[in-house]
Amino acid sequence: MKKKYECCFCSQEIISNTVDVTGLIVITNFDKSEKKQEVQQLFCHILCLKDKLPTTVPLYGLTAQEN
């Protein structure tokens, strides 16, 4: 059974290719004890993530694919 993924930025389906499906791990209360933390995984297109980040934040996974 093939899984489907939806981008958390554009809401479109993510078709798996060389760098997609991209997963983001969100941890709330990161500076607190693990007992107080909540963890959620989100998915996105790598280019949607790149568009949302400032140019000063490198995406090492994308850079490796471009070389």
N, C-alpha and C positions, 0 to 999 in steps of 0.2 A: 504494500500500500504506500503510495507516494504522499508525503506530507506537503501541505500548502502553507506558505508563510506570507504574512501581510506586513508591509512596511509601516512602522509606527510613525513615520513622518508624512508619507504621501498616501497611505491606505491602499496602495496598489499591490497586487501579487508580486512576490519576488521569485523570479525564475533563476534557478541555480546556474551559475556560470563560474568563471575562474575565481572571482572574489566574492560573489554573492552566494549564499545567504550569510548576512552579517548579523552576529548576535551581540547585544549589549547587556551587561549585567548591571542592574541598579540595586544598590545596597543603601537603605536608609539607616540612619543612626550609626554610620560607619565608625564614628569615634567612640561609640558606646560598647558595652559588652555584647557578645554574640547573641545572648538571650534577648536583647532589646532590638536587634537588627531584623529587618525584613529584606528578603531577596526576591527580585523579579527579573526574568529574562525577557528582553524585547528584541525584535528582529527589524532589520532595515536594509535598504539598498545601500551599498557602500558610498555611492555618489550622493545620495540624499544626506547621509551623515556628513560627508565632506562639505556639502553646501551649507550645512548648519554650523560647522565649526569655524572659528577664526583661522585665517591662513597661518597663524603662528603655532597652531596645534598640528603636529605631524601625525599622519596615519601610516604607520610603518608597514602594515599589511598591504596597503594600496601602493606604496612606494616600491616595495619588493616586486610587485606584479608588473609595474611600469618599466622596470630595468630588464 
